[in-house]
Amino acid sequence: MDNAMTTTPFGRRPMSLAMLSSQKVAREAPKGARLNKWKLFHTVREARAALGASDRGLAILNALLTFYPENELSEETGFVVWPSNEQLIARANGISPATLRRHLAVLVECGLIIRRDSPNGKRFARKGRGGQVEQAYGFDLSPLVARAAEFAAMAERIAEERRALKCARERLTLLRRDIVKMIEAGLEEGVAGDWSRISQVYRGIIDRLPRTPDLATAEDLCDALSLLHEEVRDTLELHVNSQNKSANESHAERHKQNSNPDSQFESKYGSRNKSEASGSADETDNLHSLPKRELPLALVLDACEGWRDLAKGGAIRNWRDFLSVAEIARPMLGVSPSAWREAAEVMGDKQAAITLAAIYQRGEAVVSPGGYLRNLTERARDGQFSVWPMVMALLRARIEAGKATQTPSSADDTTGKGDHGDGLSVSPALTRSLKRPR
């Protein structure tokens, strides 16, 4: 059987140099080679990405191999199979004729098969008197044998890249976990450090992480995270080494009795903030007389105007934007993650964020924001705290400050109009509420 001659596609299909190259490679196949067709197919499937073959194309190649009579591809048996389109469609799980033609062309372009078209374009085999095939027209599978070593090298390289990517992703996950937990430990233990800057650097690195990173991207991010990991670890180790090794026994005993680092750090100012936690008379009005509805977002932003400065672009359009700012303000105020989680669990995410915004607005008036938040959380757990008086007190202070800066003429112009300076508009009902005896 002689298929060594160069053949061109039948009909309007054009000839290309890639087809000529594939035919040349097929003629250089090792003489006497016998290779298992299914092992070859497995290798091609592993090297699919490098070859540019499609899933449907591989399904059709699998179907073509089923028409080969032996398990081993060899020159003795020949390399050409000649199934009809109907037979191929049946063995390729019923794909459409158009899909079959399209993916057969892909297999040819990838150099996995060669078309051996007859003069009239039909596929058939001509047999001699002894029943042996003398000439066959169809699909030539000899490139699979000729390029077997090339396919094996491609598959091995892809497997190595896959293993390297898996290791890089695992390392990326471990670095992320270590950095986050070490930052939380530093905050909870009260370790001196620029944790706000470290958190921003970490966020900047993670924002570069795509949904499915490739090997180069994963390795670059791992290198950046490794440097940050080393910096955070050195900060914590420096704090540990600087601790007083000869602490007295009573200090050690106190540490054993109170294993919550937040309580140790934040309760340092607990007695000084007793008035803050309990609140003044105007902030602890009878909770039964307070409005039952939620605070409007606009009202909260008017009272806590500094909260907008922390938002990206200085804009807070909804409660989601408001809550996202809390993740920025919490480390700035020195509130530990455990204190924030406890406040969110007891008050709810929205109420806890409003409380944090009010603490941020009060600025230096609150000596220990973390201890203050913990005390307010305990009061909320006992049903003795509401964010309404806190926000209203801030709003009243802002309105009074605006009045103090008004001229007599401007004060007369705003009388009875609900405009209390600084561009702040308040409804009549809210104005009466603000004017209650304190």
C-alpha positions in Angstrom: 0.0 0.0 0.0 1.6 3.3 -1.1 0.4 6.5 0.5 3.8 8.3 0.3 2.7 10.6 -2.5 1.8 14.2 -1.6 -2.0 14.6 -1.8 -4.1 17.8 -1.9 -7.5 18.2 -0.4 -10.5 17.4 -2.6 -12.9 20.1 -3.7 -12.6 23.7 -2.6 -10.5 23.0 0.5 -7.1 24.8 -0.1 -3.6 23.3 0.3 -1.4 24.9 2.9 2.3 24.7 3.8 1.3 23.2 7.2 -0.3 20.3 5.4 2.8 19.8 3.3 4.9 19.8 6.5 2.7 17.2 8.2 3.0 14.9 5.2 6.8 15.3 5.2 6.9 14.4 8.9 4.6 11.4 8.3 7.0 10.1 5.6 9.9 10.3 8.2 8.1 8.0 10.7 10.4 5.3 12.1 10.4 2.1 10.1 8.9 -0.9 11.9 7.5 1.2 14.8 4.6 -0.3 16.6 2.8 1.9 19.2 -0.3 1.3 21.2 -3.0 3.6 19.7 -4.7 4.2 23.1 -1.5 5.2 24.8 -0.8 7.6 22.0 -4.3 9.0 22.3 -3.7 9.5 26.0 -0.5 11.4 25.3 -2.1 13.6 22.7 -5.0 14.3 25.2 -2.4 15.5 27.8 -0.7 17.7 25.2 -3.9 19.1 23.9 -3.3 22.7 25.1 0.1 22.8 23.4 -1.2 21.3 20.2 -4.3 23.6 20.0 -6.7 20.7 19.6 -10.3 21.0 20.8 -12.3 18.7 23.0 -14.6 17.8 20.1 -11.6 17.2 17.9 -10.2 14.7 20.4 -13.6 13.0 20.5 -13.4 12.6 16.7 -9.8 11.4 16.9 -11.0 8.8 19.4 -13.7 7.7 17.0 -11.2 7.4 14.1 -8.9 5.2 16.2 -11.8 2.8 16.8 -11.9 2.2 13.1 -8.3 1.0 13.1 -8.4 -2.8 13.2 -5.4 -3.4 15.6 -4.5 -2.0 19.0 -1.0 -1.1 17.7 -0.4 1.4 14.9 2.1 -0.1 12.5 3.2 0.3 8.9 2.4 -3.4 8.2 -1.3 -2.8 8.8 -1.3 0.6 7.2 -2.3 3.9 8.8 -5.4 4.9 6.8 -8.9 4.5 8.0 -11.9 5.3 5.7 -15.1 5.6 7.7 -18.1 7.6 6.2 -19.3 10.7 7.9 -22.4 8.8 9.1 -20.2 6.2 10.9 -18.0 8.9 12.4 -21.0 10.8 13.7 -22.4 7.7 15.3 -19.2 6.9 17.1 -18.6 10.6 18.1 -21.8 10.7 20.1 -24.1 12.1 17.4 -22.4 15.4 16.6 -23.8 17.4 13.7 -22.2 17.1 10.2 -21.1 20.8 10.3 -19.3 20.2 13.7 -17.7 17.1 12.3 -16.3 18.9 9.3 -15.1 21.8 11.4 -13.2 19.7 13.9 -11.8 17.3 11.3 -10.2 20.5 9.8 -8.8 21.3 13.3 -7.2 17.8 13.6 -5.5 18.4 10.2 -4.3 21.8 11.1 -2.8 20.4 14.4 -0.9 17.8 12.4 -2.6 14.9 14.0 -4.1 13.4 10.9 -3.6 13.8 7.1 -6.4 13.7 4.5 -5.8 11.1 1.8 -8.6 12.2 -0.5 -9.6 10.1 -3.5 -10.0 11.6 -7.0 -13.8 12.0 -6.4 -13.4 12.8 -2.7 -14.9 9.6 -1.4 -13.3 7.4 1.2 -12.7 3.7 0.4 -10.0 1.0 0.1 -9.0 -1.0 -2.9 -8.1 -4.6 -2.1 -6.1 -7.1 -4.1 -6.8 -10.7 -4.9 -5.5 -11.9 -1.6 -7.9 -9.5 0.3 -5.1 -7.2 1.3 -5.6 -3.5 1.0 -3.5 -2.1 -1.9 -4.7 1.5 -1.8 -6.8 3.4 0.8 -8.3 6.9 0.7 -9.5 8.5 4.0 -7.6 9.7 7.1 -4.0 8.9 7.6 -3.0 8.3 11.3 0.8 8.1 10.6 1.5 11.5 12.2 0.6 10.0 15.6 3.5 7.5 15.2 5.9 10.0 13.6 5.4 12.6 16.3 5.0 10.3 19.3 8.2 11.5 21.0 7.2 15.1 20.4 3.8 14.5 21.9 5.3 12.8 25.0 7.7 15.8 25.5 4.7 18.2 25.3 2.7 16.2 27.7 5.5 16.0 30.2 6.2 19.8 30.0 2.5 20.5 30.5 2.4 18.2 33.5 5.4 19.9 35.1 3.8 23.3 34.6 0.6 22.0 36.1 2.5 20.7 39.1 4.4 24.0 39.5 1.1 26.0 39.2 -0.4 23.8 41.9 2.5 24.3 44.2 2.5 28.1 43.6 -1.2 28.3 44.4 -0.7 26.3 47.6 2.1 28.6 48.6 0.0 31.6 47.7 -2.8 30.3 49.9 -0.5 29.7 52.8 1.2 33.1 52.6 -2.2 34.8 52.5 -3.4 32.8 55.5 -0.2 33.5 57.5 -0.1 37.2 56.8 -3.8 37.7 57.7 -3.5 35.8 60.9 -0.2 37.5 61.9 -1.8 40.9 61.4 -4.7 39.9 63.5 -2.4 38.6 66.2 -0.4 41.8 66.1 -3.6 43.9 66.6 -5.0 41.7 69.3 -1.7 41.6 71.3 -1.2 45.3 71.0 2.1 45.0 69.1 3.6 48.3 68.0 3.6 48.5 64.2 2.2 50.3 61.2 -0.6 47.8 60.7 -2.7 50.1 58.6 0.1 50.4 56.0 0.8 46.7 56.1 -2.9 46.0 55.6 -3.0 48.4 52.6 0.1 46.8 51.1 -1.5 43.3 51.5 -4.7 44.5 49.9 -2.8 46.0 47.0 -1.1 42.7 46.3 -4.3 40.7 46.6 -6.1 43.1 44.2 -3.7 42.0 41.5 -4.7 38.3 41.9 -6.9 37.2 39.0 -9.6 34.6 39.4 -7.5 31.9 37.7 -3.8 33.0 37.8 -1.3 31.5 35.5 2.1 30.3 36.7 4.0 33.5 36.1 1.4 35.6 37.9 1.2 33.2 40.8 4.9 33.2 41.2 5.2 37.0 41.1 2.5 37.4 43.7 4.2 34.8 45.9 7.4 36.7 45.8 5.6 40.0 46.8 3.7 38.2 49.6 6.9 36.6 50.8 8.6 40.0 51.4 5.5 41.2 53.3 5.3 37.9 55.2 8.9 38.4 56.3 8.3 42.0 57.4 5.2 41.0 59.5 7.0 38.1 61.1 10.0 40.2 61.9 7.8 42.8 63.6 6.1 40.2 65.8 9.4 38.4 66.6 11.0 41.8 67.6 8.1 42.4 69.9 8.4 38.9 71.5 12.2 39.4 71.9 11.8 42.8 73.5 9.3 41.5 76.2 10.6 41.5 79.7 11.9 38.0 80.3 12.1 38.7 84.1 8.5 39.6 84.5 7.3 39.1 88.1 5.2 36.2 89.0 2.1 38.3 89.6 2.2 39.6 86.1 2.5 36.0 84.8 -0.4 35.0 87.0 -2.5 37.8 85.7 -1.8 36.8 82.2 -2.9 33.2 82.9 -6.1 34.4 84.5 -7.0 36.7 81.6 -6.1 35.0 78.4 -8.0 37.5 76.2 -5.4 39.9 74.8 -8.0 42.4 73.8 -9.3 42.7 77.3 -5.7 43.3 78.6 -4.9 46.0 76.1 -8.3 47.7 75.9 -9.2 47.5 79.5 -6.1 49.6 80.3 -8.2 52.6 79.9 -11.4 51.0 81.2 -11.8 53.1 84.3 -11.0 56.3 82.3 -13.8 55.5 79.8 -16.5 54.6 82.3 -18.3 57.8 81.6 -17.9 57.2 77.9 -19.4 53.7 78.1 -22.2 54.7 80.4 -23.0 57.8 78.4 -24.3 61.1 79.5 -27.9 61.7 80.3 -28.8 62.8 76.8 -27.2 59.7 75.3 -29.0 57.3 77.6 -32.6 58.4 77.2 -35.2 55.9 78.0 -34.8 53.3 75.2 -38.5 52.7 75.1 -39.0 56.3 73.9 -36.6 56.0 71.1 -37.7 55.5 67.4 -38.2 51.9 66.5 -37.2 52.4 62.9 -33.6 52.2 61.6 -31.5 55.4 61.3 -31.6 56.8 57.8 -28.2 56.7 56.0 -28.3 60.4 55.2 -28.8 61.3 58.9 -25.9 59.1 60.0 -23.6 60.7 57.3 -24.6 64.2 58.5 -23.7 63.3 62.0 -20.5 61.4 61.2 -19.2 63.6 58.3 -15.7 62.4 58.8 -16.7 58.9 57.7 -17.0 60.0 54.1 -13.3 61.0 54.0 -12.4 57.3 54.5 -14.5 56.1 51.6 -13.0 55.5 48.2 -13.5 58.6 46.2 -15.2 60.3 49.2 -18.6 58.9 48.2 -21.0 56.7 50.2 -24.0 55.8 48.1 -25.6 53.0 50.1 -25.2 50.9 53.3 -22.8 48.6 51.5 -20.4 51.4 50.9 -20.9 52.5 54.6 -20.1 49.0 55.9 -17.0 48.7 53.7 -15.5 51.8 55.3 -15.6 50.1 58.7 -12.9 47.7 57.5 -10.7 50.7 57.0 -11.6 52.6 60.2 -11.3 49.6 62.5 -7.5 49.2 62.3 -7.0 53.0 62.3 -8.8 53.2 65.6 -6.9 50.3 67.0 -10.0 48.1 67.5 -9.0 44.5 67.5 -10.7 42.0 65.1 -12.2 40.1 68.1 -13.8 43.2 69.5 -15.2 44.1 66.1 -16.6 40.5 65.5 -18.3 40.6 69.0 -19.9 44.0 68.3 -21.2 42.8 64.9 -22.6 39.6 66.4 -24.4 41.5 69.3 -25.5 44.7 67.5 -25.6 43.5 63.9 -23.3 44.7 61.1 -25.1 47.9 60.4 -25.5 49.1 64.0 -21.9 48.1 64.8 -20.7 50.2 61.8 -22.8 53.2 62.9 -21.3 52.9 66.4 -17.8 52.7 65.0 -18.5 55.8 62.8 -19.7 57.7 65.9 -16.5 56.7 67.8 -14.4 57.8 64.8 -16.3 61.2 64.7 -15.6 61.8 68.4 -11.9 61.5 67.7 -9.6 62.1 70.6 -12.5 62.4 73.0 -12.5 58.6 73.1 -9.2 57.5 74.7 -9.5 53.8 74.0 -11.9 53.1 71.0 -11.5 49.4 71.5 -12.4 49.4 75.2 -15.3 51.8 74.5 -16.7 49.6 71.8 -16.5 46.5 74.1 -18.3 48.4 76.8 -21.0 49.5 74.4 -21.3 45.9 73.1 -21.9 44.7 76.7 -24.6 47.3 77.2 -26.2 46.3 73.9 -26.2 42.7 75.0 -28.1 43.8 78.1 -30.5 45.9 76.0 -29.2 49.1 77.4 -27.7 50.7 74.3 -29.1 52.2 71.1 -27.3 54.1 68.3 -30.0 56.7 68.1 -28.9 58.9 71.1 -25.3 58.6 70.1 -26.0 59.8 66.5 -28.4 62.5 67.7 -25.8 63.9 70.1 -23.3 64.2 67.3 -25.9 65.8 65.1 -26.9 68.3 67.8 -23.2 69.2 68.4 -22.7 69.8 64.7 -25.8 72.1 64.5 -24.8 74.0 67.6 -21.3 74.5 66.2 -22.9 75.8 62.9 -25.1 78.2 64.8 -22.1 79.6 66.8 -20.3 80.5 63.5 -23.4 82.2 62.0 -23.7 86.0 61.8 -26.8 87.6 63.3 -28.2 88.3 59.8 -27.7 84.8 58.6 -29.2 83.4 61.7 -32.4 85.5 61.1 -32.5 84.3 57.5 -32.6 80.7 58.6 -35.1 80.9 61.3 -37.9 78.4 61.0 -36.5 76.9 57.8 -34.9 73.9 59.3 -31.4 74.9 57.9 -28.9 74.8 60.7 -25.8 76.0 59.0 -23.1 74.1 57.3 -25.6 73.1 54.6 -27.3 70.8 57.0 -31.1 70.5 56.5 -33.2 69.0 59.3 -36.9 68.3 59.3 -39.2 70.2 61.8 -39.9 67.0 63.7 -36.2 66.2 64.1 -35.5 69.8 65.1 -38.0 69.5 68.0 -36.4 66.2 69.0 -33.0 67.9 69.1 -34.3 70.8 71.2 -35.6 68.5 74.0 -34.3 69.4 77.4 -31.0 67.6 78.0 
